[in-house]
Amino acid sequence: MTTNQPKGHLMQTIRVHLKEAFHAASTYVRFLRALAAARMAPMIGDERGEIASWVVVTALVVLASIVIVGIVVTKLTNTANGIQTP
């Protein structure tokens, strides 16, 4: 530090450079985030209408399980009625 510079001038210069570096880094991070989001958007796709398909699939599974339980209960009932007691 030279004698003609005021005391603390070096710290002020460091602060200015750190602020500039922070702004440059944050701008770069924002750019990378936007780039990643733009690249990921086609892979993720539009999820509108997905709920309706899940409702249909769930309804079909519930219907199939009701039919299967009905078949099993009918067979068990017929088998139980067919057992002869002495």
Secondary structure, 3 states (H helix, E strand, C coil): CCCCCCCCHHHHHHHHHHHHHHHHHHHHHHHHHHHHHHHHHHHHCCCCCHHHHHHHHHHHHHHHHHHHHHHHHHHHHHHHHHCCCC
